[in-house]
Amino acid sequence: MGFIGGERGVRRCEREMKRWVSGLLVGKEDYLIHIALFGAFAALCARSVGQQREIETLEWEKEELQNKNKALKNTMWQWKQHLFSQTSHNPALSLSRLKTIYGEVDTQTPQGMANEAVGKDSTLQASKFVI
């Protein structure tokens, strides 16, 4: 009869198991807390190392993109200067038209812009001031 029979046997096994586990844990609460804290610290360290690697990779990519951007700006500047120098040789190209295309000349007069701004401000002030 190796089997503990009935409901009383199961409850007795549960009580014995609880007593055995509580016997292991008596006086070792600090030990368990230290293990839990060490596990949390290890997890945070691992996460921090991963984040540091990601930051370094992103910084490297940023530097690479900045260098490429500078190179593209220089190339565009050289092409624009070359194109502007060609206006003296080609009558079909005018310097003022090229500057307008590249946005270097303001197409609207400053007074026209000032008049529009005054008109907008006056309508806003009139609509805000209601008694």
Secondary structure by P-SEA (a helix, b strand, c coil): ccccccaaaaaaaaaaaaaaaaaaaccaaaaaaaaaaaaaaaaaaaaaaaaaaaaaaaaaaaaaaaaaaaaaaaaaaaaaaaaaaaccccccccaaaaaaaacccccccaaaaaaaaaaaaaaaaaaaccc
